[in-house]
Amino acid sequence: MKLTVKGLLLAAALFFVALGGLSGKAQAAEKYIVASDCTWPPFELLDEKKQPTGYSIDFIRAVAKAAGFEVENRNIAWDGIFGGVATGQYDIVASSTTITEERKKQFDFSDPYFEIVQAVILPAGKDIKSLKELKGLKVGGQIATTGIFVVRDAKVDAQIKEYDDVGLAIQDLVGGRIDAVVCDEPVAKYYANKKQDYKGKIHVSLRTESKEYFGFTIKKGRKDLLEKINRGIKMVKENGTEAALLKKWIGD
């Protein structure tokens, strides 16, 4: 087939347009699946449309935007969340996960994105000044969380009851079936101060002194993803987004 000069120029233009389109596809942002147990307000919860929301959800979305990747958020039960990331079903766990030496043996963690202490919730009118005063009491918390670990490590001889969902532990506390609940301080304050059903019935009695730090969890060895997340965390902390999210979800 013969081509005129004009035809050759048109063909060349079409070639470069096509090449640009292919290049655009090749450079499309990577998408990662993020798993969160949405039973831990104000960090992870479901909105009115049953979609994941909360501080950790907003934070990882902001990290993704800053670092140039995309995320798809899914609500995954706590008891299967780490097995899922280990087997590659999910790429990132954004679920108020405290960075511990034991967990670091199995997973990689991002740089910390939140500092936390544990809190003891008691019925209104009751108070304690130390964890030792939990001796002999029925103490509830979410299974395999640091609230449970803190009570066990204190060796106070409390009767520990573990729940799939911290909200169920709070229900039993209000119903008089257990004596106390231990969980992350902002979660304790949310249930005590924000939940209308519990207002005036429970309060945060004690805060532990030792600090913990939340990190995003990924499968060991994914250095490229870890570097992207850490880069995004740094940017979110520096560009004012972190301060805005703290105000939105935690308060002044």
Helices and strands as residue ranges (DSSP letters): H 5-26, E 31-36, E 45-46, E 52-53, H 55-67, E 70-75, H 78-86, E 92-93, H 101-104, E 107-109, E 114-116, E 118-123, G 131-134, E 138-142, H 146-154, E 159-163, H 166-174, E 180-184, H 185-189, I 190-194, G 196-198, E 202-207, E 212-214, E 217-219, H 223-238, H 241-249
